[in-house]
Amino acid sequence: MNPPQTFSTQNGADHPAQPTGSLPMAFSADERRGHSAQLAQAATPTRVASSAPTSSSDPAPVQEVVVGGAGGIPVIDFSAFLDGSAKEEVANAILDTFKQWGFVYVKNFGFPTEEVDGMFDWSKRFFSQPEEVKMLAPHPGMPHIVRGYTSTGVEKQTQSNDLEEVAQLRHKQPDVMESFSCGHDDSIMGKNIWLPEGVLPGFNEACQQFIAKCNIVEVAVLGAIAIGLGLPEDYLTQSHSGRDQSMRLLHYPSVPAKKLVDGEMSRIGAHSDWGSVTLLFQDDVGGLEVEIPDRPGEFISVPPVPGTVVINAGDFLQRWSNDQIRSALHRVRAPPGMQDGMTPDRYSIPYFCCTDFDLTVDCLPGTYSETNPKKFEPITAGEYIQQRLASLYAK
């Protein structure tokens, strides 16, 4: 293996060169600077009050903690990153939380929550259509394509790559969920499969506009992660053109709570996300759970927090950081405390941020040594994603 290239910053420190093999950026550098300014302006410059007294000279805190199991997962105010008033503090808070939990709540992330509510309204309108209408934009049935509508029971989220095992698990404990997936038309995941013109007018455009908003937030979040890792702010964005990202609208129909509690059904089985990071917008129903650090098989609730987006680290961040960052197992079960009766319908909107498929994902220099060797072998992003997608649709 050739030694990694490095470049020097103004303070003379060497950093690894930018990742190679990336596709052209979906936005130019000037466009991204403009988008960052828009985000900073859109983010409400709110600071969360600390429980401890502070003097007028103390910097405003940027983090609050949601009380919960194992101390709770922090809520981080991202406006201090976007407006530049506390970039390193926010970046370090996100990285510290990723190292512990792999999950974080972020508020003031860059666009109004009313726009999130609007996308949920479109999602509900889509899933309320008759099955024959939704099937006008069908998933093609090929595992490497993540586009179009998939009906309930077709997918099975799991960590296993054994296709026969996954197929058996799907029959034994199906994921009771339907989805609609879309993204960039130039993606290796396939061209978008939209509803025909005139069917649910405005839906296709609403999805495209929301994806564009999420892409801008993604750039800022990746910048914060890079700073937290001690890298230049644009280090990770250089390999995230936006072409291989995808947004999914998810609907979990009402089911008997007891079947979820007893394990006869699953909304989504325990799994990690495959890419770099995921932006997850969830409704107020609840049911998302994350595995507790150092307690395998034990999960706690990640309850909805109004005005926030949940961001979780994916497998590529875990690989880049040589296992310092957690790509945590998570799942969706019955809402907390619900044992009987019918669960409410649940809706969520994950936006999956993935590095360009032709990039080789390898542990970053500085994360390994003779006494702390690499825990992962290099792999191209596309190869890894295709392995995971094959198991998702195994029959």
Secondary structure, DSSP 4 states (H G I P E B T S, - for coil): -PPPPEEE-TTS-EEEPPPSSPPPPSS-HHHHHHHHHHHHHHS----PPPSS---TTSPPP-EEE---GGG-PEEEETHHHHTSSSHHHHHHHHHHHHHHTSEEEEES-SS-HHHHHHHHHHHHHHHTS-HHHHTTSB--S-TT---EEE-TTS----S---HHHHHHHHHHS-B--EEEEEE-TTSTT----PPPTTSSTTHHHHHHHHHHHHHHHHHHHHHHHHHHTTS-TTTTGGG--STT-EEEEEEE---BHHHHHTTS-BSEEEE--SSSEEEEEE-SS--EEEEPTT-TT-EEE----TTEEEEEE-HHHHHHTTTSS----EEE-SPTT--SSBPPPEEEEEEEE---TTSEE-PPTTS--SSS--SS--EEHHHHHHHHHHHHT--
